[in-house]
Amino acid sequence: MKKLKIILLLFYIFLVAKFWIGMYEDDEFGEKRLFIKHKPIWKSYFYSPRGMRDWKIKDMPTEYQEEQKLFDEFIIKKIIQ
């Protein structure tokens, strides 16, 4: 019974960490940093496909557009401001 409680506790900690703790790669220097997300989302690693280029979102492929929108929402608007 005690093992089951420990396993459930570890699973709960993992689940909370997965939803609320993220890592992003700095688009200028490439450093990786941890941060607390402002809302729960399954995605844990954020990067900017645009980087420091003057690439417009409408000119990016679809998969890059989604990635850039998430990076802008979680990193640019909430952390770097």
C-alpha positions in Angstrom: 0.0 0.0 0.0 2.8 2.4 0.8 4.5 1.7 -2.5 1.3 2.6 -4.3 1.1 5.9 -2.5 4.7 6.7 -3.4 4.1 5.8 -7.0 1.0 7.9 -7.2 2.8 10.9 -5.5 5.6 10.7 -8.0 3.2 10.5 -10.9 1.3 13.5 -9.6 4.6 15.5 -9.2 5.6 14.5 -12.7 2.2 15.5 -14.1 2.2 18.9 -12.4 5.8 19.6 -13.5 5.0 18.6 -17.1 2.0 21.0 -17.2 3.6 24.0 -15.3 7.3 23.9 -15.9 8.9 24.6 -19.3 12.2 25.2 -20.9 13.0 27.6 -23.7 15.9 28.2 -25.9 16.9 31.8 -26.2 16.6 32.9 -29.8 19.6 35.2 -29.7 22.2 33.3 -27.7 20.9 29.7 -27.8 20.9 29.3 -24.0 18.3 27.0 -22.4 16.3 28.3 -19.4 13.6 27.0 -17.2 10.4 29.0 -16.5 7.0 28.6 -15.0 4.2 28.6 -17.6 1.3 31.1 -17.2 -1.2 28.4 -18.1 -1.0 24.6 -18.2 0.0 23.1 -21.5 1.5 19.7 -22.3 4.4 21.2 -24.4 7.5 21.6 -22.3 10.2 22.8 -24.7 9.8 26.1 -26.6 12.0 27.6 -29.3 11.7 30.2 -32.0 12.0 28.9 -35.5 12.3 32.6 -36.6 15.3 33.3 -34.4 16.6 36.8 -34.9 15.7 36.9 -38.6 13.0 39.2 -40.0 10.8 36.3 -41.0 7.0 37.0 -40.9 4.7 34.4 -39.5 2.6 34.2 -42.7 5.8 33.3 -44.7 6.7 30.4 -42.4 5.6 26.8 -43.0 2.5 25.7 -41.0 4.5 23.7 -38.3 6.8 26.7 -37.8 3.9 29.1 -37.5 2.4 27.1 -34.5 5.8 26.9 -32.8 6.4 30.6 -33.2 2.9 31.5 -31.9 3.5 29.4 -28.8 7.0 30.9 -28.3 5.6 34.4 -28.6 2.7 33.6 -26.2 4.8 31.9 -23.5 8.2 33.6 -23.8 8.0 36.9 -25.5 4.8 38.2 -24.0 5.2 36.7 -20.5 8.9 36.4 -19.7 11.0 38.8 -21.8 8.7 41.8 -21.6 
